[in-house]
Amino acid sequence: MVRPTLLRCKVLDHLHSGHNCMNVIKAEARNWVWWPKIDQDTAEVNEEFVIFGYANNYQPNQAPVLFWPSPGKVWSRLHIDYAGLVDNKYFLVIVDAYTKFMDVHVTSSTTLNVAIELLRKTFPNFVIPDEIVSDNAPYSVQR
């Protein structure tokens, strides 16, 4: 997923917060995002972390950062989340964990009912996935 320039610093800070090892950080960056000169940007941020002592705050007994394993096939595991509010609209973002293919639906509501309806519109275009992952947001159910 290509990230806009303004979000790159946040992405790099997040990647560096879980690791000290430059190779691990670069591998994670390549696994999740892309932009021109990402390796160079990653190395520069890592240098700042070392120079300013952020790396010295690492606690060896802290909980490891966990990553989802590859599902092994297309449309097996989907990750969903709402983005927005932009011009009074939200976006249900659906990402296939294997291909990183993204399907986005524009909506004015973020209820569970709306998410289910939008997912039902998506599934006939592909297949029903084995699992759907969300951030456990407290979406309301309207009856």
DOLOZA-469699 format. One line per 3 residues: their letters; for each residue x, y, z of N, C-alpha, C, O, CB. Coordinates in steps of 0.05 Angstrom, whole numbers, plus 5000, padded with zeros to 4 digits. Glycine has a CB too. Layout:
<tinus>
A) X,Y,Z,X,Y,Z,X,Y,Z,X,Y,Z,X,Y,Z ~ ...
</tinus>
This chain:
<tinus>
MVR) 5017,4977,5000,5000,5000,5000,5018,5025,5000,5035,5027,5018,4980,5000,5025 ~ 5015,5042,4981,5031,5066,4979,5020,5087,4999,4996,5091,5000,5031,5078,4950 ~ 5037,5099,5014,5029,5118,5035,5035,5146,5025,5056,5151,5014,5042,5113,5062
PTL) 5016,5165,5029,5022,5194,5023,5046,5203,5040,5051,5193,5062,4997,5211,5028 ~ 5059,5223,5029,5083,5234,5042,5079,5241,5071,5095,5236,5089,5094,5257,5027 ~ 5056,5253,5077,5050,5263,5105,5048,5240,5125,5053,5244,5149,5025,5279,5105
LRC) 5041,5216,5116,5037,5193,5134,5062,5176,5137,5063,5159,5155,5014,5176,5125 ~ 5082,5181,5121,5106,5164,5121,5121,5165,5148,5130,5144,5158,5125,5172,5099 ~ 5123,5189,5160,5136,5191,5186,5122,5175,5207,5134,5162,5224,5138,5221,5194
KVL) 5095,5176,5207,5080,5161,5227,5084,5131,5223,5086,5116,5242,5050,5168,5225 ~ 5084,5122,5198,5088,5094,5192,5116,5085,5202,5118,5064,5215,5085,5088,5162 ~ 5136,5101,5196,5164,5094,5204,5166,5094,5235,5180,5077,5246,5184,5113,5192
DHL) 5154,5114,5248,5155,5114,5277,5142,5089,5289,5153,5078,5308,5141,5140,5288 ~ 5120,5081,5277,5106,5057,5287,5123,5033,5283,5125,5016,5301,5079,5054,5272 ~ 5136,5030,5260,5153,5007,5254,5177,5006,5273,5184,4985,5283,5163,5008,5225
HSG) 5188,5029,5279,5212,5030,5297,5204,5026,5326,5221,5017,5342,5226,5057,5294 ~ 5179,5031,5333,5172,5028,5361,5172,4999,5371,5175,4994,5395,5144,5040,5366 ~ 5170,4980,5352,5169,4952,5360,5195,4937,5357,5197,4915,5366,5148,4939,5346
HNC) 5214,4950,5343,5239,4935,5337,5264,4952,5339,5262,4977,5337,5237,4924,5309 ~ 5286,4939,5344,5312,4953,5343,5328,4945,5318,5344,4960,5309,5328,4945,5368 ~ 5322,4922,5308,5338,4910,5286,5330,4923,5259,5307,4922,5251,5334,4880,5285
MNV) 5349,4935,5246,5344,4949,5220,5333,4930,5199,5314,4937,5185,5370,4961,5210 ~ 5343,4905,5198,5333,4886,5178,5303,4879,5183,5288,4876,5164,5350,4861,5179 ~ 5296,4876,5209,5268,4870,5215,5250,4894,5208,5228,4890,5197,5265,4863,5245
IKA) 5259,4918,5213,5243,4942,5207,5239,4944,5177,5217,4949,5168,5257,4967,5218 ~ 5261,4940,5162,5258,4942,5132,5240,4920,5121,5224,4925,5103,5286,4940,5119 ~ 5243,4896,5132,5226,4874,5123,5196,4880,5128,5179,4876,5111,5234,4848,5136
EAR) 5190,4890,5152,5163,4897,5159,5152,4920,5141,5129,4919,5132,5160,4905,5188 ~ 5169,4939,5136,5161,4961,5119,5154,4951,5091,5133,4958,5080,5183,4983,5117 ~ 5171,4934,5080,5166,4923,5053,5142,4906,5053,5128,4904,5032,5191,4907,5044
NWV) 5136,4893,5075,5113,4874,5076,5086,4890,5076,5066,4879,5065,5114,4857,5101 ~ 5086,4914,5087,5060,4928,5091,5057,4953,5074,5034,4960,5067,5057,4935,5119 ~ 5078,4967,5067,5075,4992,5053,5097,4995,5032,5116,4979,5032,5076,5016,5073
WWP) 5094,5015,5015,5115,5021,4995,5114,5050,4988,5092,5062,4986,5112,5003,4970 ~ 5137,5062,4983,5140,5088,4971,5168,5090,4960,5185,5074,4969,5133,5111,4990 ~ 5173,5108,4942,5200,5110,4931,5220,5116,4954,5215,5133,4971,5202,5133,4910
KID) 5243,5103,4953,5265,5106,4972,5257,5098,5001,5266,5111,5020,5274,5135,4972 ~ 5240,5079,5004,5231,5070,5031,5254,5060,5047,5256,5065,5072,5209,5049,5029 ~ 5273,5045,5035,5296,5035,5050,5313,5058,5061,5322,5057,5083,5313,5017,5032
QDT) 5317,5078,5044,5333,5102,5053,5319,5116,5076,5332,5124,5095,5338,5121,5029 ~ 5293,5121,5073,5278,5134,5095,5279,5118,5121,5282,5129,5142,5249,5139,5086 ~ 5276,5091,5118,5277,5074,5142,5304,5076,5155,5305,5077,5180,5271,5045,5134
AEV) 5325,5075,5140,5352,5077,5151,5357,5104,5165,5369,5105,5187,5373,5073,5129 ~ 5347,5126,5154,5350,5152,5166,5335,5154,5192,5346,5165,5212,5340,5174,5146 ~ 5311,5144,5193,5296,5144,5219,5310,5127,5239,5311,5134,5263,5267,5135,5214
NEE) 5320,5104,5231,5334,5086,5249,5359,5100,5261,5365,5098,5285,5343,5060,5236 ~ 5373,5115,5244,5397,5130,5253,5389,5151,5275,5403,5154,5295,5411,5144,5230 ~ 5366,5164,5270,5356,5184,5290,5349,5170,5316,5355,5180,5338,5332,5199,5279
FVI) 5337,5146,5315,5330,5131,5339,5355,5124,5355,5356,5127,5379,5315,5106,5332 ~ 5376,5116,5341,5401,5109,5355,5415,5134,5366,5424,5134,5389,5420,5094,5335 ~ 5417,5155,5350,5431,5179,5358,5417,5192,5383,5431,5200,5401,5432,5200,5335
FGY) 5391,5193,5383,5377,5206,5404,5370,5188,5427,5356,5196,5446,5351,5219,5394 ~ 5379,5163,5426,5376,5145,5449,5350,5130,5451,5345,5117,5471,5380,5160,5473 ~ 5333,5132,5431,5307,5118,5433,5311,5088,5435,5297,5073,5449,5289,5124,5409
ANN) 5331,5078,5420,5336,5049,5420,5345,5039,5447,5341,5016,5454,5358,5042,5399 ~ 5356,5057,5464,5365,5048,5491,5342,5043,5510,5345,5032,5531,5383,5069,5503 ~ 5318,5052,5502,5294,5048,5519,5282,5020,5515,5263,5013,5529,5273,5069,5513
YQP) 5293,5005,5497,5282,4978,5491,5285,4960,5516,5307,4958,5527,5296,4966,5467 ~ 5264,4947,5523,5264,4928,5546,5263,4899,5534,5243,4893,5521,5240,4933,5565 ~ 5283,4883,5539,5283,4856,5527,5260,4839,5536,5254,4820,5521,5309,4843,5534
NQA) 5248,4844,5558,5226,4827,5568,5198,4838,5560,5178,4827,5568,5227,4824,5598 ~ 5198,4860,5544,5172,4870,5536,5159,4851,5516,5172,4836,5503,5175,4899,5523 ~ 5132,4853,5515,5117,4834,5498,5126,4839,5469,5128,4861,5460,5087,4839,5501
PVL) 5130,4817,5454,5138,4820,5426,5115,4831,5409,5091,4827,5415,5147,4793,5414 ~ 5122,4845,5388,5103,4854,5369,5094,4830,5352,5111,4817,5340,5113,4878,5351 ~ 5069,4825,5350,5059,4802,5336,5048,4811,5309,5036,4832,5306,5037,4787,5352
FWP) 5052,4794,5289,5042,4800,5262,5026,4776,5252,5030,4753,5260,5066,4805,5243 ~ 5006,4782,5236,4989,4761,5225,5005,4744,5205,5020,4755,5189,4964,4773,5211 ~ 5003,4718,5207,5016,4701,5187,5001,4704,5160,4978,4711,5159,5017,4672,5196
SPG) 5015,4698,5138,5002,4698,5112,4980,4677,5111,4984,4655,5121,5023,4693,5089 ~ 4956,4684,5101,4935,4664,5100,4939,4642,5080,4926,4621,5081,4909,4678,5094 ~ 4958,4646,5061,4964,4624,5042,4947,4623,5017,4954,4610,4998,4962,4599,5056
KVW) 4925,4638,5017,4908,4638,4993,4892,4664,4991,4889,4678,5011,4889,4614,4992 ~ 4883,4671,4967,4869,4695,4962,4842,4695,4976,4828,4674,4977,4865,4699,4932 ~ 4834,4718,4988,4808,4723,4999,4801,4704,5022,4778,4698,5026,4787,4722,4978
SRL) 4822,4694,5036,4817,4676,5059,4813,4692,5084,4795,4686,5100,4841,4657,5062 ~ 4829,4713,5088,4826,4730,5112,4824,4759,5103,4841,4769,5088,4850,4726,5132 ~ 4802,4772,5112,4798,4800,5105,4802,4816,5131,4794,4808,5152,4771,4805,5093
HID) 4814,4840,5127,4816,4859,5149,4798,4882,5142,4799,4893,5120,4846,4869,5154 ~ 4781,4890,5161,4762,4912,5155,4764,4934,5176,4771,4929,5199,4733,4901,5154 ~ 4758,4958,5168,4758,4981,5186,4744,5004,5172,4744,5006,5148,4787,4989,5196
YAG) 4733,5022,5188,4722,5046,5178,4743,5068,5178,4759,5070,5197,4697,5055,5194 ~ 4742,5085,5157,4759,5109,5156,4741,5133,5152,4719,5130,5142,4781,5107,5133 ~ 4750,5156,5160,4733,5180,5156,4729,5193,5183,4737,5183,5204,4706,5173,5143
LVD) 4717,5212,5181,4695,5226,5169,4707,5246,5149,4723,5263,5156,4677,5240,5190 ~ 4699,5244,5123,4708,5262,5103,4682,5271,5088,4668,5255,5076,4728,5249,5083 ~ 4677,5297,5088,4653,5308,5076,4628,5293,5085,4610,5286,5069,4655,5307,5045
NKY) 4626,5288,5111,4604,5273,5123,4600,5245,5113,4578,5234,5114,4579,5289,5119 ~ 4621,5232,5104,4620,5205,5094,4642,5189,5108,4664,5199,5114,4624,5204,5063 ~ 4636,5163,5112,4656,5144,5122,4663,5125,5099,4649,5123,5079,4645,5129,5147
FLV) 4684,5110,5103,4693,5090,5083,4698,5064,5097,4714,5062,5115,4719,5100,5068 ~ 4683,5043,5089,4689,5017,5099,4711,5005,5081,4707,5001,5057,4663,4998,5099 ~ 4734,5001,5093,4758,4991,5078,4760,4962,5083,4762,4953,5106,4784,5007,5086
IVD) 4761,4946,5062,4763,4917,5064,4789,4910,5049,4792,4916,5026,4738,4902,5051 ~ 4807,4896,5063,4833,4889,5051,4837,4859,5053,4835,4847,5074,4856,4904,5066 ~ 4844,4847,5030,4851,4819,5029,4879,4816,5040,4898,4828,5029,4848,4807,5000
AYT) 4883,4799,5060,4909,4797,5073,4930,4784,5055,4954,4789,5059,4906,4780,5098 ~ 4922,4768,5036,4941,4755,5018,4951,4773,4996,4975,4775,4991,4928,4730,5007 ~ 4933,4785,4982,4941,4802,4958,4943,4831,4965,4955,4846,4949,4921,4798,4936
KFM) 4933,4840,4988,4931,4868,4996,4912,4883,4978,4912,4908,4978,4959,4881,4994 ~ 4895,4869,4963,4874,4881,4947,4854,4896,4966,4847,4885,4987,4859,4861,4929 ~ 4846,4920,4958,4829,4936,4975,4802,4941,4961,4801,4948,4938,4843,4962,4982
DVH) 4781,4938,4976,4754,4945,4967,4744,4966,4986,4745,4961,5011,4735,4919,4965 ~ 4733,4988,4976,4725,5010,4993,4696,5017,4987,4689,5020,4963,4743,5034,4990 ~ 4679,5019,5008,4651,5027,5004,4647,5054,5019,4656,5057,5042,4632,5005,5015
VTS) 4633,5072,5006,4627,5098,5018,4600,5095,5033,4581,5083,5022,4626,5121,4997 ~ 4598,5105,5057,4573,5103,5073,4571,5127,5091,4590,5141,5096,4573,5077,5089 ~ 4547,5132,5100,4542,5155,5119,4540,5145,5147,4536,5161,5166,4517,5170,5111
STT) 4542,5118,5152,4538,5107,5178,4559,5086,5183,4569,5073,5165,4510,5095,5181 ~ 4566,5082,5209,4587,5062,5216,4575,5040,5234,4589,5029,5250,4610,5075,5230 ~ 4550,5034,5231,4537,5014,5248,4545,4986,5238,4554,4982,5215,4507,5016,5248
LNV) 4542,4966,5255,4548,4939,5247,4530,4930,5225,4538,4916,5207,4545,4920,5272 ~ 4505,4938,5226,4485,4931,5205,4495,4941,5177,4493,4926,5158,4458,4943,5211 ~ 4505,4965,5176,4515,4976,5151,4540,4960,5142,4542,4953,5118,4522,5006,5154
AIE) 4558,4953,5160,4581,4938,5153,4573,4911,5142,4584,4902,5122,4600,4934,5178 ~ 4554,4898,5154,4545,4872,5144,4533,4875,5116,4538,4858,5099,4524,4860,5164 ~ 4516,4895,5112,4504,4900,5086,4525,4904,5065,4524,4893,5043,4485,4924,5087
LLR) 4546,4920,5071,4567,4926,5052,4584,4901,5046,4592,4896,5023,4585,4949,5061 ~ 4589,4885,5067,4603,4860,5062,4587,4841,5045,4598,4827,5028,4610,4847,5089 ~ 4561,4840,5049,4544,4823,5032,4544,4832,5003,4541,4815,4985,4515,4824,5043
KTF) 4548,4858,4998,4551,4867,4971,4578,4860,4959,4580,4856,4935,4547,4898,4970 ~ 4598,4857,4976,4625,4850,4966,4628,4821,4960,4641,4814,4940,4645,4859,4987 ~ 4618,4803,4977,4623,4775,4974,4615,4763,4947,4630,4746,4937,4608,4760,4995
PNF) 4593,4770,4935,4586,4758,4909,4607,4764,4887,4610,4749,4868,4559,4769,4899 ~ 4623,4785,4890,4644,4792,4871,4668,4774,4875,4685,4772,4856,4652,4821,4874 ~ 4671,4761,4897,4694,4745,4903,4685,4718,4914,4671,4703,4901,4714,4759,4923
VIP) 4692,4712,4939,4681,4688,4953,4677,4696,4982,4687,4717,4991,4700,4664,4950 ~ 4663,4680,4997,4660,4685,5026,4687,4678,5039,4696,4655,5035,4636,4669,5038 ~ 4699,4696,5054,4725,4690,5066,4723,4670,5089,4702,4665,5100,4738,4716,5076
DEI) 4746,4659,5097,4747,4641,5120,4745,4657,5146,4733,4647,5165,4773,4625,5119 ~ 4757,4681,5146,4755,4697,5170,4756,4727,5163,4767,4735,5143,4777,4690,5190 ~ 4743,4743,5181,4743,4772,5178,4755,4783,5204,4746,4776,5226,4715,4783,5172
VSD) 4774,4801,5201,4787,4813,5225,4780,4842,5226,4782,4857,5206,4818,4809,5223 ~ 4773,4851,5250,4766,4879,5255,4782,4889,5279,4794,4872,5293,4735,4884,5258 ~ 4781,4914,5285,4795,4925,5308,4778,4924,5333,4785,4937,5353,4804,4953,5303
NAP) 4756,4910,5333,4738,4908,5356,4725,4934,5364,4720,4939,5387,4752,4896,5379 ~ 4721,4952,5345,4709,4977,5350,4680,4973,5360,4667,4954,5351,4709,4996,5325 ~ 4670,4990,5378,4644,4986,5389,4622,4996,5370,4608,5016,5376,4641,5000,5416
YSV) 4618,4983,5348,4597,4990,5329,4570,4984,5341,4566,4963,5354,4601,4976,5302 ~ 4551,5002,5337,4525,4997,5347,4508,4981,5328,4513,4982,5304,4510,5024,5354 ~ 4489,4967,5338,4471,4951,5322,4444,4965,5324,4433,4969,5345,4469,4921,5331
QR) 4433,4973,5300,4407,4986,5300,4386,4965,5294,4388,4950,5275,4406,5009,5279 ~ 4365,4965,5310,4344,4945,5306,4319,4958,5296,4299,4945,5292,4338,4930,5332
</tinus>
